[in-house]
Amino acid sequence: MTPQDFLESVTETEPRPRLRRRRLTKRDLEYIQEVTPSRNKGNTKLFRSLHDIGIISYTEYLFLLSVLTKPQSGFHIAFNMFDTDGNKKVDKKEFLVLEQIFSKVARNTLKKTEDKTNSSQLVLYSDLQDVSDDSLANTAVNTTLLVHLFGKKGKETLCFDDFYRFMDNLQTEVLELEFMEFSHGMPTISEVDFASILLRYTYVHSDDYEAYIQRVQEQIPEEKGITFEQFKAFCQFLNNLDEFAIAMRMFTFANQPISQEEFHRAVKICTGHNLDKNLVNTVFQVFDSDGDGHLSYKEFIAIMRDRIHRGFRSHLVKNEGWEAFKTCVKNEMKS
């Protein structure tokens, strides 16, 4: 797949229509290497700037999904484990092993989701182009990701600070695409828009989705707005959801509903950051079904786990027949 294919796979419902599969020659791959920027020139528009001029392998696709959904601490530990000579850097060979491990974890998650949803999305996205027989024999050596991180000859080494910068840039790029879809060039999105983004990659039934959104509209009638930095901070907190779940179990003793104060404290413990109060209040309005000012722990954790695994998801569980038609009409009228 191409860099653009990857971005679409984590932000769109389905791939763009393609008339035929693209076959890459040796010259095509050489050109991709030539135009791939070094990691020193990496930024939050790397994949967008490359667009279709790039190649990402199946293993790398799964690895990049892990970059989007796993906490930074996990990569730091793995990075240190594969730093066998203690120089705080890994070479390409060591990185490929690390990549394989994270890809296997992602593949297992995908399999569980496919068993649950019969999703064929990954096949649609990962089977978009071929490398012809006269191309380079080992395409893994020449992928866009490896050239970007280790140079055209693959001889450079990678320190964790450089890799962390790449992780942060990729997360920011994907989140920017998502945010801009709702902001339309403005510096903020509404609380209702934030709730919509929060629920869009989950298995929430369409009828329940309407109830969540309506509750936010009723409880937050005056829009304050949520900035991109606030939105990004919350999404990065979700990557630490397992640690948050442990902290909340300590607070609540048997998964009881939690207050906003407890929520803020648990987030601070897990991530070291303070989330915006208005953003947290919006989250509480989404999940506070009985209006008692507390968040349903079990429901929040379950739905946010869906949200995290954006690459392995099915969108809102649709009704069928007449109900599906009514839902479609409602959505079109709102848009």
Buried (B, 14 or more C-beta within 10 A) or exposed (E): BBBBBBBBBBBEEEBEEEEEEEEBBBEBBEEBBEEBBEBEEBEBEBBBBBEEBBBBBBBBBBBBBBBBBBBBEBBEEBBEEBBEEEEEBBBBEBBBEBBEBBBBBBBEBBEEBBEEBEBEBBEBBBEBBEBEEEBBEEBBBBBBBBBBBBBBEBEBBBBBEBBBBBBBBBBBBBBBBBBEBBBEEEEBBBBBBBBBBBBBBBBBEBEBBBEBBEBBBEBBEEEBBBBBEBBBBBBBBBBBBBBBBEBBBEBBEEEBBBBBEBBBBBBEBBBEEEBBEBBBBBBBBBBBBEEEEBBBBEBBBEBBBBBBBBBBBBBBBEBEEEEEEEBEEEEEEEE
